[in-house]
Every structure is written in structure tokens, then in C-alpha cells.
């Protein structure tokens, strides 16, 4: 007995479903639907005998499907082994999100021996094309990422990262609803990285336009100082929506490779308070913070704070743990001093420099102090002043690298001119030196004069009474 062979009606390419691309760039004016290009489907009959086959298209909500040039929903035709072409037409709404949408319509194929259905699916293309992401490190353009994966190498703790998004709106400029608004976001969640990165910024781009502004579509973050050496993945997401409420999403990844140098002793900050001085008292405070960002611990770090013009030169040596340590990798120095009253008006620099192994230069930062002139005061206008002394104590010694101890002495007298007091300590706290203030003695007030007059009058009246009594008893 011969085996039974069942006939079948198939697509010529062997597909079991039909996929149509949807590109909204063809929309014009105020259209709310898009007619896709007609798609020609070739069906074959495996039966050796031609037979009548009925084609019927069934649309789902929002879509309109039809067949052949006369755009009918159903028709019947003979199909044999040579096959038959069927034209599929589809009208798509304009508010469909990016991505594959399944079963927007169905095509039923029925004959005497076959009854089967082909799903009609659509793939909506994004109307916001991410062209590239420009990466800046510490203000310098480092890399342009042009695809879904990129990498930035040789990053260091404290580096400032800026990502500038470059996108293009694919809608035609004539389309009324083609403007797009979106959000550009980056995130990184890894315990070895230190602080999490979670930044986003909104942007907008008109139909047919390209956004590559240096101010819009820009996110920034800083590589944490406690980051461990290694490679980290930054997740980049661009989410957007057009005026029809259709949504688009693009996801990229950028690898960040952090590589600490062995010796990286930084002057993290140097501040002068106040920034300006004028008449006496001319006391200032210089605070300097030093941080080890290198992969090595440092046993012989030196900080030098110097200003030749101000007569300031102070050196301190100490120990710092390696950069990724959460404690002991920072040191803070505080200097309290009085600026000489003879110093001319002007702007003066104060340099803070760091060294490792005592003498090898590492980093340098500069602060400025503005000294203003004090107007001349006539001798007869000089008012008596009474000194008022603020007392500060320094109770916590700081262990130095050579076993030295820096301890601020307790002082109870006013500070002589040009005296420099230094307190060097770890980041647990700051101490201040002695500061002299002056308080002016107030001149006589109207109440003082009135009281004087009253006293004179009373004395005069008493004198008259006594005189009268003397004359009376004579």
C-alpha cells in the first residue's frame, strides 16, 4: 500500500508567519495612520492537482488589512505546484510603540484539504536614532561611542565624566506630530565602585532635526575616590515619546576601566579664610586636605604650604593608607596666622605641594589671599581699644611618620604680630590657634551728659541751702 501524502499550502520561503516593517518616516502633514507598502506573498500547493484555495484576512483593533489591488478581505483562486501571488495590504495606526507587535492581523488559507492560519506581525522601527555618545574625561574629549558597546580606559578616582548624547529625529519635517521628548539616563550599581551612579536628563528634538548640543542631553558624574581597580559596566538608556504617544527605547553599555597609579598623593583642596583682609586684626586660616588615591600605601608623605610674600613656610610629614581604604587615606592640615600689618595691598598666592618618599613631587594646588589697604586714621580720631582674647586648645596629638607628635599649645595671651600657629591632624577634626579681637570703648552718650548736668544742679542747690543756713545763724 502506498503511503498517504497530505497536500499543503505553504509560503514559498517556508515561513509560518508574516512580518512587516513599520517606518513612520513616511508620515506627512497630520496623518494618524500609515499605509505600508504592499507585500507580495507567494503560496504553493504541494498537491499535484490544482485546487481552489480561499484567502481571508482578519484585522485586529486599530489595524486594517486587505488583499490584492482591489483591497478585498477575501477571495478564491486556483493554486497548483507553480504557486500563486497574493498581495497583502496593511494600514497601521501611528501610536504603536517601537518593537515587534504580534498578530496585528491573520491570514486564513483554506482548501478542500487544508485549513491553516498565518499570523501577520509588525516591527515598528524607532524614530529616534542614537547616532553616538561623546565621552569627556575632566573636560577633554576621550572617546566617541557609536554602537551598543564601548569602553573608556585609564580612568582614575576623582575623574569627572561627561556623556553628551547625539540623536536624530527620523520624522519628516512636514509631519505635524513628529516632535520627540525623551530622557537620557546612566546607571552603575557595583559595591566595588563605591557610590552608585544614577543620573538622568530630559531633552527634546524637533521632527527632522539632530540634537548634538553641548548643554542639552548631557549627564555628568564623578568616579568615586573609594573605587577599586577594575572594569565596570555603565548602563545607558534613551527613552523617548513622540506626539502620537508612541514610545521608543535604546539601550547601550559602556565599560569603564579604572586603573589607579601606584603613587598618587593629591592636594584635594586648599582654602583660605577669609579670602580678603584689610585693617587689623589680619588673621587668616589656611586649611589643606591631602588624599592618597594611589594603589600603594605611603609611609613618607610630605605636605609643604608656602607663601614667600606672606612669610609662610610649613612642612609636615605623615603616613597615608592606600587610596581604596575607607579610613586613613586622608590628612588635613590647619594653619592659623596673622598677616603682617606692613604688607602692601595686593593678591598673594599660597601654594600647597605634596611629595612621596619625602622628596618626589606628587601634586600642587594654589589658593589666593587678597590684602586690601587700610585708610589712614588721624591721631585725634583714634579710639581706645580693649583687647579681647579668644582661647582655643589643641588636645589631640597627631602621630607623625617618624614618631613625632604635633601638639598645639594652650594659649591665654594675645597673639604677637606675625606669629604663626600650626595644627596638623587627621580628618577626625580641626583645631584653631589663638585669635586676638579688639573691642572699641563707646564714647559718652546723651544719657551720660544729662546725668552730669543733674549732678551739677543738685550740688549747686545743696550749696545754696548751706549758704542760707550759715547766714541765718549768724
C-alpha positions as CSV (number, residue, x, y, z in Angstrom):
1,X,0.0,0.0,0.0
2,X,1.3,3.5,-0.9
3,X,1.7,5.9,2.0
4,X,-0.9,8.6,2.3
5,X,0.6,12.0,1.4
6,X,-1.4,15.1,2.5
7,X,-1.3,18.2,0.4
8,X,-0.3,21.5,1.9
9,X,-0.3,25.2,1.0
10,X,2.8,27.0,2.1
11,X,4.7,30.2,1.6
12,X,7.4,29.9,-0.9
13,X,10.1,30.9,1.6
14,X,8.9,28.3,4.2
15,X,7.8,31.0,6.7
16,X,5.0,30.2,9.2
17,X,4.2,33.8,9.8
18,X,4.4,37.2,8.0
19,X,6.5,40.1,9.3
20,X,6.1,43.7,8.1
21,X,8.4,46.6,9.0
22,X,6.7,49.8,10.1
23,X,8.7,53.0,9.4
24,X,6.9,56.2,10.4
25,X,9.3,58.4,8.4
26,X,6.8,58.3,5.5
27,X,4.2,60.2,7.5
28,X,3.3,63.7,6.3
29,X,1.0,66.5,7.5
30,X,-1.5,65.4,10.1
31,X,-1.8,61.7,9.3
32,X,-3.0,59.4,12.0
33,X,-2.5,56.1,10.0
34,X,0.2,54.8,7.8
35,X,-0.3,52.7,4.6
36,X,2.5,50.2,4.4
37,X,4.0,49.2,1.0
38,X,2.0,46.3,-0.4
39,X,3.8,43.0,0.3
40,X,3.7,40.2,-2.3
41,X,3.3,36.7,-0.8
42,X,3.8,33.6,-3.0
43,X,1.8,30.5,-1.9
44,X,2.5,27.0,-3.3
45,X,0.3,23.9,-3.3
46,X,2.1,20.6,-2.7
47,X,-0.9,18.7,-4.2
48,X,-0.1,17.6,-7.8
49,X,-3.6,18.7,-8.7
50,X,-4.6,22.4,-8.8
51,X,-7.3,23.2,-6.4
52,X,-9.4,26.1,-5.3
53,X,-8.0,28.0,-2.3
54,X,-9.7,30.7,-0.4
55,X,-7.8,33.5,1.3
56,X,-9.3,35.6,4.0
57,X,-7.7,38.4,6.1
58,X,-8.9,39.2,9.5
59,X,-7.8,42.5,11.1
60,X,-7.3,43.2,14.8
61,X,-8.3,46.5,16.5
62,X,-6.5,49.6,15.1
63,X,-5.2,47.8,12.0
64,X,-6.8,47.4,8.6
65,X,-5.6,44.5,6.4
66,X,-6.8,43.8,2.8
67,X,-5.8,41.6,-0.1
68,X,-4.8,42.3,-3.7
69,X,-5.0,45.6,-5.6
70,X,-8.8,45.8,-5.1
71,X,-8.2,45.6,-1.3
72,X,-10.8,42.9,-0.5
73,X,-11.0,40.9,2.7
74,X,-11.5,37.5,0.9
75,X,-11.1,35.9,-2.5
76,X,-10.8,32.4,-4.0
77,X,-8.3,31.2,-6.7
78,X,-6.8,28.1,-8.2
79,X,-3.4,27.2,-6.9
80,X,-1.1,24.4,-8.2
81,X,2.5,23.4,-7.9
82,X,3.6,26.6,-9.8
83,X,2.2,28.7,-6.9
84,X,0.2,31.9,-6.8
85,X,1.0,35.5,-5.7
86,X,-1.2,37.2,-3.1
87,X,-0.8,40.9,-2.3
88,X,-1.2,41.9,1.3
89,X,-2.0,45.5,2.3
90,X,-1.9,46.8,5.8
91,X,-2.8,50.2,7.3
92,X,-1.1,50.9,10.7
93,X,-2.1,53.4,13.5
94,X,0.6,55.9,14.4
95,X,0.7,55.4,18.1
96,X,2.3,52.0,18.2
97,X,5.5,51.6,20.4
98,X,8.8,50.5,19.0
99,X,9.3,46.8,18.7
100,X,7.6,43.6,17.4
101,X,3.8,43.6,17.7
102,X,2.4,40.1,17.2
103,X,-0.8,39.1,15.5
104,X,-2.0,42.5,14.3
105,X,-4.0,40.5,11.7
106,X,-4.4,36.9,10.5
107,X,-4.4,35.4,7.0
108,X,-6.6,32.3,6.7
109,X,-5.8,29.8,3.9
110,X,-8.5,27.2,3.2
111,X,-8.9,24.4,0.6
112,X,-10.6,21.0,0.4
113,X,-7.6,19.5,2.2
114,X,-6.0,22.5,4.0
115,X,-7.2,25.0,6.6
116,X,-4.4,27.0,8.2
117,X,-3.7,30.5,9.5
118,X,-0.7,32.7,9.2
119,X,-0.1,35.4,11.8
120,X,0.7,38.9,10.5
121,X,3.2,40.7,12.8
122,X,4.7,44.1,12.6
123,X,8.1,45.5,13.6
124,X,7.9,49.2,14.5
125,X,11.2,51.0,13.9
126,X,12.5,53.7,16.3
127,X,12.0,57.2,15.1
128,X,14.8,58.4,17.4
129,X,18.2,57.3,16.2
130,X,21.1,57.4,18.7
131,X,24.0,58.4,16.5
132,X,26.7,58.4,19.1
133,X,27.7,59.3,22.7
134,X,30.7,61.6,23.2
135,X,32.6,60.9,26.4
136,X,34.6,63.7,28.1
137,X,37.1,63.0,30.9
138,X,38.0,66.0,33.0
139,X,36.8,68.3,30.3
140,X,38.7,66.6,27.5
141,X,37.1,64.6,24.7
142,X,38.2,61.0,25.3
143,X,36.1,58.8,23.1
144,X,33.1,58.7,20.7
145,X,30.9,55.6,21.2
146,X,29.0,54.8,18.0
147,X,27.4,51.4,18.8
148,X,25.8,49.4,21.6
149,X,29.1,48.7,23.3
150,X,32.1,50.9,24.1
151,X,34.9,51.3,26.6
152,X,36.8,54.0,28.3
153,X,40.2,53.1,29.8
154,X,42.7,54.5,32.2
155,X,40.2,56.2,34.5
156,X,41.3,57.3,37.9
157,X,39.4,58.1,41.2
158,X,38.0,61.6,41.1
159,X,37.9,61.8,37.3
160,X,34.9,63.9,36.1
161,X,32.9,62.1,33.4
162,X,30.6,63.8,31.0
163,X,28.4,62.0,28.4
164,X,26.9,64.0,25.6
165,X,24.1,62.4,23.7
166,X,23.8,62.8,19.9
167,X,20.4,61.8,18.4
168,X,18.4,62.4,15.3
169,X,14.7,62.6,14.9
170,X,13.7,60.4,11.9
171,X,10.3,62.0,11.3
172,X,9.9,64.2,8.2
173,X,9.9,67.9,9.0
174,X,6.5,68.2,7.3
175,X,4.9,65.8,9.8
176,X,2.7,67.7,12.4
177,X,3.2,65.2,15.2
178,X,6.8,64.3,14.9
179,X,8.5,66.2,17.7
180,X,10.1,63.9,20.3
181,X,10.8,64.4,24.0
182,X,12.9,61.9,25.9
183,X,15.2,61.1,28.9
184,X,18.9,60.2,28.7
185,X,19.9,58.2,31.8
186,X,23.0,56.3,33.0
187,X,23.4,53.9,36.0
188,X,26.0,51.8,37.6
189,X,25.4,49.7,40.7
190,X,28.5,47.8,42.0
191,X,29.8,47.7,45.6
192,X,33.4,47.8,44.4
193,X,32.7,51.1,42.5
194,X,31.8,52.9,45.7
195,X,28.9,55.3,45.2
196,X,26.2,54.2,42.8
197,X,25.8,56.2,39.6
198,X,22.2,57.2,38.8
199,X,21.9,60.3,36.6
200,X,19.4,61.4,34.0
201,X,18.4,64.4,32.0
202,X,15.4,65.3,29.8
203,X,15.7,66.5,26.2
204,X,13.6,67.4,23.2
205,X,14.3,67.3,19.4
206,X,12.0,68.6,16.7
207,X,11.0,66.5,13.7
208,X,13.8,66.1,11.2
209,X,16.4,67.7,13.5
210,X,19.6,66.5,15.1
211,X,20.4,67.1,18.7
212,X,24.1,67.5,19.4
213,X,24.2,70.5,21.8
214,X,26.8,70.8,24.4
215,X,24.2,71.8,27.0
216,X,21.2,69.5,26.2
217,X,21.3,65.8,26.5
218,X,24.3,65.8,28.9
219,X,24.8,63.8,32.0
220,X,27.8,64.0,34.4
221,X,29.2,62.0,37.3
222,X,32.5,61.6,39.2
223,X,34.5,58.4,39.6
224,X,34.3,57.8,43.4
225,X,37.5,58.2,45.4
226,X,37.0,54.8,47.1
227,X,36.6,52.8,43.8
228,X,38.6,49.6,43.5
229,X,40.7,48.9,40.4
230,X,38.7,47.0,37.8
231,X,36.2,47.2,34.9
232,X,32.7,48.4,35.5
233,X,29.7,48.4,33.1
234,X,27.7,51.7,32.8
235,X,24.2,51.1,31.6
236,X,23.0,53.8,29.2
237,X,19.3,54.2,28.3
238,X,17.5,56.6,26.0
239,X,13.7,56.6,26.4
240,X,11.5,58.9,24.2
241,X,8.0,59.6,23.1
242,X,6.5,61.3,20.0
243,X,3.4,63.5,19.9
244,X,1.3,60.4,19.0
245,X,2.4,58.9,22.3
246,X,4.4,56.2,20.5
247,X,7.4,55.2,22.7
248,X,11.0,54.3,21.7
249,X,13.9,52.9,23.7
250,X,17.6,52.4,23.1
251,X,20.0,50.6,25.4
252,X,23.7,50.7,25.2
253,X,26.6,49.7,27.5
254,X,29.9,51.5,28.1
255,X,32.7,49.7,30.0
256,X,34.7,51.9,32.4
257,X,38.2,50.7,33.3
258,X,39.6,52.2,36.5
259,X,43.4,52.0,36.8
260,X,45.0,53.5,39.9
261,X,48.6,54.6,39.6
262,X,50.9,53.4,42.4
263,X,51.8,56.8,43.8
264,X,49.1,59.4,43.6
265,X,49.2,61.8,46.5
266,X,46.8,64.7,45.8
267,X,46.1,68.1,47.3
268,X,42.4,67.6,47.4
269,X,41.7,71.2,48.5
270,X,43.3,74.3,49.9
271,X,41.1,77.0,51.3
272,X,41.9,80.4,52.9
273,X,39.5,82.1,55.3
274,X,38.7,84.9,55.0
275,X,39.5,85.4,51.3
276,X,40.2,89.1,51.9
277,X,41.8,91.1,54.8
278,X,42.1,94.8,55.4
279,X,42.7,96.5,58.8
280,X,43.8,94.8,61.9
281,X,43.3,92.2,63.1
282,X,44.5,90.4,59.9
283,X,44.2,86.8,61.0
284,X,43.7,84.1,58.4
285,X,43.3,80.3,58.4
286,X,44.7,78.0,55.7
287,X,43.2,74.5,55.6
288,X,44.7,71.9,53.3
289,X,43.4,68.4,52.7
290,X,45.7,65.7,51.3
291,X,44.4,62.4,49.9
292,X,46.2,59.2,48.7
293,X,44.5,58.0,45.6
294,X,47.2,55.6,44.6
295,X,47.3,51.8,44.9
296,X,50.2,51.9,47.3
297,X,50.1,52.9,51.0
298,X,52.6,55.8,51.7
299,X,54.8,55.9,54.7
300,X,56.7,59.2,53.9
301,X,54.3,61.8,52.7
302,X,55.3,65.4,52.9
303,X,53.0,68.5,52.7
304,X,54.5,71.9,52.2
305,X,52.4,75.0,52.5
306,X,54.3,78.1,51.4
307,X,54.0,81.8,50.5
308,X,57.2,83.7,50.4
309,X,55.4,87.1,50.3
310,X,53.4,86.3,53.4
311,X,56.4,84.8,55.3
312,X,54.7,81.4,55.4
313,X,56.6,78.1,55.0
314,X,55.4,75.0,56.8
315,X,56.3,71.3,56.2
316,X,54.6,68.3,57.7
317,X,55.2,64.6,57.2
318,X,52.8,61.8,57.8
319,X,51.5,58.3,56.8
320,X,48.6,57.6,54.4
321,X,46.8,54.3,53.7
322,X,46.2,53.2,50.1
323,X,43.6,55.0,48.0
324,X,40.8,52.5,48.2
325,X,40.9,52.5,52.0
326,X,37.9,53.9,53.7
327,X,40.0,55.3,56.7
328,X,43.5,56.7,56.9
329,X,44.0,57.7,53.3
330,X,43.4,61.4,54.0
331,X,45.1,64.1,56.1
332,X,44.1,67.6,57.0
333,X,46.4,70.5,58.0
334,X,45.3,73.8,59.5
335,X,47.4,76.9,59.8
336,X,46.3,80.0,61.7
337,X,48.4,83.1,61.3
338,X,48.4,86.9,61.4
339,X,49.3,88.8,58.2
340,X,51.9,91.5,58.8
341,X,50.3,95.0,59.1
342,X,53.2,96.2,56.9
343,X,52.2,94.0,53.9
344,X,51.2,96.1,50.9
345,X,47.8,95.7,49.3
346,X,47.6,93.1,46.5
347,X,46.8,89.5,45.7
348,X,49.1,86.8,47.2
349,X,49.5,83.1,46.3
350,X,49.7,80.3,48.8
351,X,51.0,77.1,47.4
352,X,50.3,73.6,48.8
353,X,52.6,70.8,47.4
354,X,52.7,67.1,48.2
355,X,55.6,64.7,48.0
356,X,56.0,60.9,48.5
357,X,59.2,59.3,49.7
358,X,59.9,62.7,51.3
359,X,61.2,64.4,48.1
360,X,59.4,63.1,45.0
361,X,56.8,65.7,43.8
362,X,53.2,64.5,43.5
363,X,50.7,67.3,43.3
364,X,50.3,71.0,43.8
365,X,47.4,73.5,44.2
366,X,47.3,77.2,44.8
367,X,44.9,79.5,46.8
368,X,44.9,83.3,46.9
369,X,44.6,85.9,49.6
370,X,43.6,89.5,48.8
371,X,45.1,92.1,51.0
372,X,43.3,95.5,50.9
373,X,44.7,98.8,52.0
374,X,43.5,100.3,55.3
375,X,42.6,104.0,55.1
376,X,44.9,106.4,57.2
377,X,43.4,107.3,60.6
378,X,44.1,110.7,62.2
379,X,45.7,110.6,65.7
380,X,42.9,112.6,67.3
381,X,40.3,110.2,65.9
382,X,42.0,107.1,67.4
383,X,39.7,105.4,69.9
384,X,40.8,103.5,72.9
385,X,40.6,99.7,72.4
386,X,40.5,96.9,74.8
387,X,41.9,93.5,73.6
388,X,39.6,90.5,73.8
389,X,41.3,87.1,73.5
390,X,39.6,84.0,72.2
391,X,41.2,80.9,73.7
392,X,41.5,77.6,71.8
393,X,43.1,74.4,72.9
394,X,44.6,71.5,71.0
395,X,44.2,68.3,72.9
396,X,44.6,65.5,70.4
397,X,48.2,64.7,69.3
398,X,48.8,63.6,65.7
399,X,51.3,60.7,65.2
400,X,53.8,61.6,62.5
401,X,55.6,59.1,60.3
402,X,58.9,59.4,62.3
403,X,57.2,59.0,65.6
404,X,56.9,62.8,66.0
405,X,53.9,64.4,67.8
406,X,52.4,67.8,66.7
407,X,50.5,69.3,69.6
408,X,49.0,72.8,69.7
409,X,49.9,74.6,72.9
410,X,47.2,76.1,75.0
411,X,47.4,80.0,74.9
412,X,45.8,82.6,77.1
413,X,47.6,85.8,75.9
414,X,47.0,87.9,72.8
415,X,49.0,86.8,69.7
416,X,52.0,88.9,68.8
417,X,52.2,90.3,65.3
418,X,53.5,87.9,62.6
419,X,53.0,84.8,64.8
420,X,52.2,81.5,63.0
421,X,50.3,78.8,64.9
422,X,50.0,75.4,63.2
423,X,47.7,72.4,64.0
424,X,48.2,69.3,61.8
425,X,45.8,66.5,62.3
426,X,43.9,63.6,60.7
427,X,40.4,64.1,59.2
428,X,38.7,63.4,62.5
429,X,38.6,67.1,63.4
430,X,40.2,70.6,63.1
431,X,41.7,72.9,65.8
432,X,42.3,76.6,65.7
433,X,45.1,78.8,67.1
434,X,44.7,81.9,69.3
435,X,43.0,84.9,67.6
436,X,43.0,88.4,69.0
437,X,40.0,90.6,68.6
438,X,39.6,94.3,69.6
439,X,36.5,95.9,71.1
440,X,36.1,99.7,70.9
441,X,35.1,101.6,74.0
442,X,32.0,103.6,73.3
443,X,32.1,107.5,73.5
444,X,29.9,109.4,76.0
445,X,26.2,109.2,75.2
446,X,23.4,111.8,75.6
447,X,22.3,110.0,78.8
448,X,25.8,110.5,80.2
449,X,25.7,114.3,79.6
450,X,22.2,114.5,81.1
451,X,23.3,112.7,84.3
452,X,26.2,115.1,84.6
453,X,24.0,118.1,84.4
454,X,21.7,116.7,87.0
455,X,24.6,116.1,89.4
456,X,25.8,119.7,88.9
457,X,22.4,121.2,89.6
458,X,22.0,119.1,92.8
459,X,25.4,120.2,94.1
460,X,24.5,123.8,93.3
461,X,21.2,123.6,95.2
462,X,22.8,121.9,98.2
463,X,25.5,124.7,98.3
464,X,22.7,127.4,98.3
465,X,21.0,125.7,101.2
466,X,24.2,125.5,103.2
467,X,24.9,129.2,102.5
468,X,21.4,130.2,103.6
469,X,21.8,128.3,106.9
470,X,25.1,129.9,107.6
471,X,23.7,133.4,107.1
472,X,20.6,132.6,109.2
473,X,22.5,131.6,112.3
474,X,25.0,134.5,112.2
